[in-house]
Amino acid sequence: GSIQVLSTPGHTLGHQSLKIKLASGKTMVLSQDAIWMQENMDGYPAGLNYSVQDYTKSVNRLKFIRDLEGAPIFYGHDQDQWAKRSGDGWYK
């Protein structure tokens, strides 16, 4: 597997997210604070951003990776998403 650090400014100037390629060949994105929860993906920006314009560009970049590589995006503060995904075996 491998880990790639992605520059995703918006929440902070130097914010970073991770693209992880698992040994199984699956790819996942850990958005950290670039995307807090599902409502941010639905068009409601997270509340604490130094730049909404940079935030929007970063979210769009992560969506592009998701769509291009079939990589689910894991949000930084959405415990419902983590609870749902923990039992589905995707991580293996």
Residue pairs with C-beta under 8 A, 6 or more apart in sequence:
1 20
1 21
1 22
1 23
2 20
2 21
3 18
3 19
3 20
3 21
4 18
4 19
4 20
4 21
5 16
5 17
5 18
6 16
6 17
6 18
6 19
6 29
6 61
6 62
6 65
7 14
7 15
7 16
8 15
8 16
8 17
8 31
8 32
8 34
8 58
8 61
8 62
9 15
9 50
9 51
9 54
9 55
9 58
10 34
10 49
10 50
10 51
10 52
10 54
10 55
10 56
10 57
10 58
10 59
11 33
11 34
11 46
11 48
11 49
11 50
11 55
12 33
12 50
13 50
13 51
15 32
15 33
15 34
15 58
16 32
17 29
17 30
17 31
17 32
17 34
17 58
17 62
18 29
18 30
18 32
19 27
19 28
19 29
19 65
19 71
20 27
20 28
20 29
20 30
21 27
22 28
22 91
24 92
26 71
26 90
27 65
27 69
27 70
27 71
28 71
28 72
28 73
28 74
29 62
29 65
29 66
29 71
29 72
29 73
29 74
30 74
30 76
31 62
31 73
31 74
31 75
31 76
32 76
33 46
33 76
33 77
34 55
34 58
34 59
34 62
34 76
35 41
35 46
35 59
35 62
35 73
35 75
35 76
36 46
36 75
36 76
36 77
36 78
37 75
37 76
37 77
37 78
37 81
38 75
38 78
38 80
38 81
40 46
40 59
40 75
41 59
41 63
41 73
41 75
45 52
45 55
45 56
46 55
49 55
62 73
63 73
65 71
65 73
66 72
66 73
72 85
72 90
74 81
74 82
74 85
75 81
85 91
